Amino acid sequence: MPRLRINRSVLNDYMAAEGIRSRNALAKRMGVNSATVYRVLSGSQAPGERFYLGLKTAFPGRSMDDLLVKQ
């Protein structure tokens, strides 16, 4: 099964559009620990279900297909 990763460029665009200025602010908006955001974005941890749900919460109405990339 392919592993998913976050498209950092799209994430940065989404964050700017939503006024999210830091990883800590993103984690807070997602309802996850800031260490989790760091690990997922650095590639040391695969995003899990709670992370995906947090992305949908942080970026309502935005495409997750553009944000998630198969590795």
LINNORUR-V782443 format. One record per backbone hydrogen bond with DSSP energy under -0.5 kcal/mol. NH is the residue of the N-H (numbers start at 1). CO is the residue of the C=O. E is the energy in kcal/mol with one decimal. If there is no record, write none. Layout:
((NH:CO:E) (NH:CO:E))
This chain:
((5:69:-2.6) (7:67:-3.3) (8:6:-1.0) (11:7:-2.5) (12:8:-2.7) (13:9:-2.0) (14:10:-2.8) (15:11:-3.0) (16:12:-2.3) (17:13:-2.3) (18:14:-1.8) (19:15:-0.6) (19:16:-0.9) (20:15:-2.9) (21:19:-0.7) (26:22:-2.1) (27:23:-2.8) (28:24:-2.3) (29:25:-2.3) (30:26:-2.3) (31:27:-1.7) (32:27:-2.1) (36:33:-0.6) (37:33:-1.6) (38:34:-2.3) (39:35:-2.6) (40:36:-2.6) (41:37:-2.6) (42:38:-2.1) (43:39:-0.8) (43:40:-0.7) (44:39:-1.4) (45:39:-1.3) (47:4:-0.5) (52:48:-2.4) (53:49:-2.6) (54:50:-2.1) (55:51:-2.1) (56:52:-2.0) (57:53:-1.8) (58:54:-2.7) (59:55:-2.3) (60:57:-0.6) (62:59:-1.8) (67:63:-0.7) (68:64:-2.2) (69:5:-3.0) (71:3:-3.4))
